[in-house]
Amino acid sequence: MKLDFNSSNKKNLFINMQQEVFTGNVLDIGIDNYGIIYNLYKKYNDEASIEYIHGKEEKDFIEKNSYDSCIMLFSLSQIWFNKNSFIKDVSEYLKENGTLYIWDIDKGYSKIFNAKIKVLVSDKIIKEINISDFNIFKDNSKETVIKVLEKYFKIIDLKTSDNIYYIRCQKKNNKKTSIDIEKGSKENEDSSYRNKFKVYSHKFSNKIFKGIYK
């Protein structure tokens, strides 16, 4: 197999995101700050308060069960550690029935990706992203990602074009019913008691948190 890494072979791709609407508390997870989600969010939230979280050491500042939606824009493919544990963390940050949006490259093993992506944010704003991934041992195919997502999310929408996929999914409701709790108490009273009462603090101020995972 011959792989050509010549930069002149870079594809030119286009994504139209100007119809996307994000409201409420939004968790924006990424390694690179493209400013795209910020601009989309500000279109409908004039009084938005923006806070940035950098690195794993500040992960505890991201509150669980507090966000209406989470956006990952070309960030999942840059994650080398266990995607399963990462997606599980994301699901815990979201409120019940919270929404996860993913835009990323559809690249499996033995494949490469090299493209300049223009993102239409509004009639006046076009952002440009350069993504090159020549690692043939890294798998970020939509099939692999969906298998992980389906453990914690219900897939609502899926689109693929030019080796880029878009996935919109909703957090699954994994709360135990009263019958499940009663059954569990008979098997292990101490364990079930810890699951009976959970109080979550929900913030209704509009915020975008930038979590950088490396």
KESE-102849 format. One record per residue (C-alpha): x, y negated, z; residue in three letters; chain; residue number from 0. Coordinates in Angstrom, 1 decimal, always signed. Layout:
((X, Y, Z), 'ALA', 'A', NUM)
...
# end
This chain:
((+0.0, +0.0, +0.0), 'MET', 'A', 0)
((+1.4, -3.4, -1.0), 'LYS', 'A', 1)
((+0.5, -6.5, +1.0), 'LEU', 'A', 2)
((+1.0, -9.9, -0.4), 'ASP', 'A', 3)
((+1.4, -12.6, +2.3), 'PHE', 'A', 4)
((+1.9, -15.4, -0.2), 'ASN', 'A', 5)
((+0.2, -18.6, +1.1), 'SER', 'A', 6)
((-0.9, -19.4, -2.4), 'SER', 'A', 7)
((-3.4, -16.6, -2.1), 'ASN', 'A', 8)
((-5.3, -18.3, +0.6), 'LYS', 'A', 9)
((-9.0, -18.3, -0.1), 'LYS', 'A', 10)
((-11.2, -21.4, +0.2), 'ASN', 'A', 11)
((-14.4, -20.7, +2.1), 'LEU', 'A', 12)
((-17.3, -22.9, +3.2), 'PHE', 'A', 13)
((-19.7, -22.7, +6.2), 'ILE', 'A', 14)
((-22.7, -24.9, +6.6), 'ASN', 'A', 15)
((-23.5, -25.4, +10.4), 'MET', 'A', 16)
((-25.3, -28.7, +10.3), 'GLN', 'A', 17)
((-28.7, -26.9, +11.0), 'GLN', 'A', 18)
((-27.4, -25.3, +14.2), 'GLU', 'A', 19)
((-28.9, -26.7, +17.4), 'VAL', 'A', 20)
((-27.4, -26.1, +20.9), 'PHE', 'A', 21)
((-29.1, -27.5, +24.0), 'THR', 'A', 22)
((-28.9, -26.9, +27.7), 'GLY', 'A', 23)
((-25.7, -25.6, +29.4), 'ASN', 'A', 24)
((-23.3, -24.4, +26.7), 'VAL', 'A', 25)
((-20.2, -22.3, +27.2), 'LEU', 'A', 26)
((-17.7, -22.9, +24.3), 'ASP', 'A', 27)
((-15.0, -20.2, +24.4), 'ILE', 'A', 28)
((-12.0, -20.6, +22.2), 'GLY', 'A', 29)
((-8.2, -20.7, +21.8), 'ILE', 'A', 30)
((-8.2, -23.7, +19.5), 'ASP', 'A', 31)
((-10.3, -26.8, +20.0), 'ASN', 'A', 32)
((-11.8, -27.5, +16.5), 'TYR', 'A', 33)
((-14.2, -30.1, +17.9), 'GLY', 'A', 34)
((-17.0, -28.5, +15.8), 'ILE', 'A', 35)
((-19.2, -27.3, +18.7), 'ILE', 'A', 36)
((-18.7, -30.6, +20.5), 'TYR', 'A', 37)
((-20.0, -32.6, +17.5), 'ASN', 'A', 38)
((-22.9, -30.3, +17.0), 'LEU', 'A', 39)
((-23.9, -30.5, +20.6), 'TYR', 'A', 40)
((-23.6, -34.3, +20.8), 'LYS', 'A', 41)
((-26.1, -34.7, +17.9), 'LYS', 'A', 42)
((-28.9, -33.6, +20.2), 'TYR', 'A', 43)
((-27.5, -34.4, +23.6), 'ASN', 'A', 44)
((-26.5, -38.0, +23.8), 'ASP', 'A', 45)
((-25.8, -37.9, +27.5), 'GLU', 'A', 46)
((-23.8, -34.7, +27.5), 'ALA', 'A', 47)
((-21.1, -34.2, +30.2), 'SER', 'A', 48)
((-18.1, -32.4, +28.8), 'ILE', 'A', 49)
((-15.7, -30.4, +31.0), 'GLU', 'A', 50)
((-12.8, -28.3, +29.9), 'TYR', 'A', 51)
((-11.5, -25.2, +31.5), 'ILE', 'A', 52)
((-8.0, -24.1, +30.5), 'HIS', 'A', 53)
((-6.5, -20.6, +31.0), 'GLY', 'A', 54)
((-7.4, -17.6, +33.1), 'LYS', 'A', 55)
((-6.3, -19.3, +36.3), 'GLU', 'A', 56)
((-9.3, -21.6, +36.0), 'GLU', 'A', 57)
((-11.8, -18.9, +35.1), 'LYS', 'A', 58)
((-13.4, -19.1, +38.5), 'ASP', 'A', 59)
((-14.7, -22.6, +37.7), 'PHE', 'A', 60)
((-17.0, -21.0, +35.1), 'ILE', 'A', 61)
((-20.2, -20.3, +37.0), 'GLU', 'A', 62)
((-22.0, -17.0, +36.4), 'LYS', 'A', 63)
((-25.7, -16.9, +35.3), 'ASN', 'A', 64)
((-25.5, -20.7, +34.5), 'SER', 'A', 65)
((-25.4, -21.0, +30.7), 'TYR', 'A', 66)
((-28.2, -21.0, +28.2), 'ASP', 'A', 67)
((-25.9, -20.1, +25.3), 'SER', 'A', 68)
((-22.3, -19.2, +24.6), 'CYS', 'A', 69)
((-20.5, -19.9, +21.3), 'ILE', 'A', 70)
((-17.3, -18.2, +20.0), 'MET', 'A', 71)
((-16.1, -19.8, +16.8), 'LEU', 'A', 72)
((-13.2, -17.7, +15.3), 'PHE', 'A', 73)
((-12.0, -16.8, +18.8), 'SER', 'A', 74)
((-13.0, -13.2, +19.3), 'LEU', 'A', 75)
((-10.5, -12.1, +16.6), 'SER', 'A', 76)
((-7.7, -13.7, +18.5), 'GLN', 'A', 77)
((-8.3, -11.7, +21.7), 'ILE', 'A', 78)
((-5.9, -8.8, +22.1), 'TRP', 'A', 79)
((-7.0, -7.5, +25.5), 'PHE', 'A', 80)
((-10.1, -5.3, +26.0), 'ASN', 'A', 81)
((-13.0, -6.8, +24.1), 'LYS', 'A', 82)
((-15.4, -4.8, +26.1), 'ASN', 'A', 83)
((-14.5, -6.4, +29.4), 'SER', 'A', 84)
((-14.4, -9.8, +27.8), 'PHE', 'A', 85)
((-17.9, -9.4, +26.3), 'ILE', 'A', 86)
((-19.1, -8.1, +29.7), 'LYS', 'A', 87)
((-17.8, -11.3, +31.4), 'ASP', 'A', 88)
((-19.5, -13.5, +28.8), 'VAL', 'A', 89)
((-22.9, -11.7, +29.5), 'SER', 'A', 90)
((-22.5, -12.4, +33.2), 'GLU', 'A', 91)
((-22.0, -16.2, +32.5), 'TYR', 'A', 92)
((-25.2, -16.4, +30.6), 'LEU', 'A', 93)
((-28.6, -16.8, +32.2), 'LYS', 'A', 94)
((-31.3, -14.2, +31.7), 'GLU', 'A', 95)
((-32.1, -14.0, +28.0), 'ASN', 'A', 96)
((-29.2, -16.3, +27.2), 'GLY', 'A', 97)
((-27.9, -16.4, +23.6), 'THR', 'A', 98)
((-24.5, -15.6, +22.3), 'LEU', 'A', 99)
((-23.4, -17.0, +18.9), 'TYR', 'A', 100)
((-20.3, -15.6, +17.1), 'ILE', 'A', 101)
((-18.7, -16.7, +13.9), 'TRP', 'A', 102)
((-15.5, -14.7, +13.0), 'ASP', 'A', 103)
((-13.5, -12.9, +10.4), 'ILE', 'A', 104)
((-14.6, -9.4, +9.3), 'ASP', 'A', 105)
((-11.2, -7.6, +9.2), 'LYS', 'A', 106)
((-10.6, -4.0, +10.0), 'GLY', 'A', 107)
((-7.4, -1.9, +10.2), 'TYR', 'A', 108)
((-5.0, -2.1, +7.2), 'SER', 'A', 109)
((-6.7, -5.4, +6.2), 'LYS', 'A', 110)
((-5.4, -9.0, +6.1), 'ILE', 'A', 111)
((-7.2, -12.3, +6.1), 'PHE', 'A', 112)
((-5.9, -15.6, +4.8), 'ASN', 'A', 113)
((-8.3, -18.5, +4.3), 'ALA', 'A', 114)
((-9.0, -22.2, +4.6), 'LYS', 'A', 115)
((-12.5, -22.7, +5.9), 'ILE', 'A', 116)
((-14.4, -25.9, +5.6), 'LYS', 'A', 117)
((-17.2, -26.3, +8.1), 'VAL', 'A', 118)
((-20.0, -28.8, +7.3), 'LEU', 'A', 119)
((-21.0, -30.2, +10.7), 'VAL', 'A', 120)
((-23.1, -33.1, +9.4), 'SER', 'A', 121)
((-23.5, -35.2, +6.2), 'ASP', 'A', 122)
((-20.5, -37.2, +7.4), 'LYS', 'A', 123)
((-18.3, -34.6, +9.2), 'ILE', 'A', 124)
((-16.5, -31.7, +7.6), 'ILE', 'A', 125)
((-14.0, -29.8, +9.7), 'LYS', 'A', 126)
((-11.2, -27.7, +8.2), 'GLU', 'A', 127)
((-9.9, -24.5, +9.8), 'ILE', 'A', 128)
((-6.9, -22.5, +8.6), 'ASN', 'A', 129)
((-7.0, -18.8, +9.7), 'ILE', 'A', 130)
((-4.3, -16.3, +8.7), 'SER', 'A', 131)
((-4.2, -12.8, +10.2), 'ASP', 'A', 132)
((-1.7, -10.4, +8.6), 'PHE', 'A', 133)
((-1.7, -7.8, +11.4), 'ASN', 'A', 134)
((-2.9, -4.6, +9.8), 'ILE', 'A', 135)
((-3.1, -2.9, +13.2), 'PHE', 'A', 136)
((-5.8, -5.2, +14.6), 'LYS', 'A', 137)
((-9.5, -4.4, +14.2), 'ASP', 'A', 138)
((-12.1, -7.2, +14.3), 'ASN', 'A', 139)
((-14.6, -5.7, +11.9), 'SER', 'A', 140)
((-18.2, -6.5, +12.4), 'LYS', 'A', 141)
((-19.0, -2.7, +13.0), 'GLU', 'A', 142)
((-16.5, -2.6, +15.9), 'THR', 'A', 143)
((-17.7, -5.8, +17.4), 'VAL', 'A', 144)
((-21.4, -4.8, +17.2), 'ILE', 'A', 145)
((-20.6, -1.5, +19.0), 'LYS', 'A', 146)
((-19.3, -3.6, +21.9), 'VAL', 'A', 147)
((-22.0, -6.2, +21.8), 'LEU', 'A', 148)
((-24.8, -3.7, +21.9), 'GLU', 'A', 149)
((-23.8, -2.6, +25.4), 'LYS', 'A', 150)
((-24.8, -6.0, +26.8), 'TYR', 'A', 151)
((-26.7, -7.8, +24.1), 'PHE', 'A', 152)
((-29.6, -7.3, +21.7), 'LYS', 'A', 153)
((-28.6, -8.2, +18.1), 'ILE', 'A', 154)
((-31.1, -10.8, +16.8), 'ILE', 'A', 155)
((-29.4, -11.9, +13.5), 'ASP', 'A', 156)
((-26.5, -10.7, +11.5), 'LEU', 'A', 157)
((-25.1, -12.2, +8.3), 'LYS', 'A', 158)
((-21.9, -11.5, +6.4), 'THR', 'A', 159)
((-20.3, -13.3, +3.4), 'SER', 'A', 160)
((-16.7, -13.6, +2.1), 'ASP', 'A', 161)
((-15.4, -11.5, +5.0), 'ASN', 'A', 162)
((-16.9, -13.8, +7.6), 'ILE', 'A', 163)
((-19.7, -12.6, +9.8), 'TYR', 'A', 164)
((-22.3, -14.5, +11.9), 'TYR', 'A', 165)
((-23.9, -12.8, +14.8), 'ILE', 'A', 166)
((-26.7, -14.1, +17.1), 'ARG', 'A', 167)
((-27.6, -11.9, +20.0), 'CYS', 'A', 168)
((-29.5, -12.1, +23.3), 'GLN', 'A', 169)
((-28.4, -11.0, +26.7), 'LYS', 'A', 170)
((-30.1, -7.8, +27.8), 'LYS', 'A', 171)
((-32.1, -7.7, +30.9), 'ASN', 'A', 172)
((-30.4, -5.2, +33.1), 'ASN', 'A', 173)
((-32.2, -6.0, +36.4), 'LYS', 'A', 174)
((-33.5, -3.1, +38.3), 'LYS', 'A', 175)
((-37.2, -2.7, +38.7), 'THR', 'A', 176)
((-38.8, -2.3, +42.2), 'SER', 'A', 177)
((-39.2, +1.5, +41.5), 'ILE', 'A', 178)
((-35.5, +1.7, +40.6), 'ASP', 'A', 179)
((-34.5, -0.1, +43.7), 'ILE', 'A', 180)
((-36.7, +2.1, +45.9), 'GLU', 'A', 181)
((-35.3, +5.3, +44.3), 'LYS', 'A', 182)
((-31.8, +4.0, +44.7), 'GLY', 'A', 183)
((-32.3, +3.2, +48.4), 'SER', 'A', 184)
((-33.1, +6.8, +49.1), 'LYS', 'A', 185)
((-29.9, +7.9, +47.4), 'GLU', 'A', 186)
((-27.6, +5.3, +48.9), 'ASN', 'A', 187)
((-29.2, +2.8, +51.2), 'GLU', 'A', 188)
((-26.2, +0.5, +51.7), 'ASP', 'A', 189)
((-25.5, +0.3, +47.9), 'SER', 'A', 190)
((-29.1, -0.5, +47.0), 'SER', 'A', 191)
((-29.5, -3.1, +49.7), 'TYR', 'A', 192)
((-26.8, -5.2, +48.1), 'ARG', 'A', 193)
((-28.7, -5.3, +44.9), 'ASN', 'A', 194)
((-32.1, -6.2, +46.3), 'LYS', 'A', 195)
((-31.5, -9.9, +46.9), 'PHE', 'A', 196)
((-29.6, -12.1, +44.5), 'LYS', 'A', 197)
((-29.8, -15.9, +44.5), 'VAL', 'A', 198)
((-28.4, -17.7, +41.4), 'TYR', 'A', 199)
((-27.7, -21.4, +41.3), 'SER', 'A', 200)
((-28.7, -22.8, +37.9), 'HIS', 'A', 201)
((-27.4, -26.2, +36.8), 'LYS', 'A', 202)
((-29.6, -28.2, +34.4), 'PHE', 'A', 203)
((-27.0, -30.9, +33.5), 'SER', 'A', 204)
((-25.8, -30.6, +30.0), 'ASN', 'A', 205)
((-22.2, -29.4, +29.8), 'LYS', 'A', 206)
((-19.8, -27.8, +27.4), 'ILE', 'A', 207)
((-17.1, -25.7, +29.1), 'PHE', 'A', 208)
((-14.0, -24.8, +27.0), 'LYS', 'A', 209)
((-12.6, -21.5, +28.3), 'GLY', 'A', 210)
((-9.3, -20.6, +26.8), 'ILE', 'A', 211)
((-8.5, -16.9, +26.9), 'TYR', 'A', 212)
((-5.0, -15.7, +26.0), 'LYS', 'A', 213)
# end
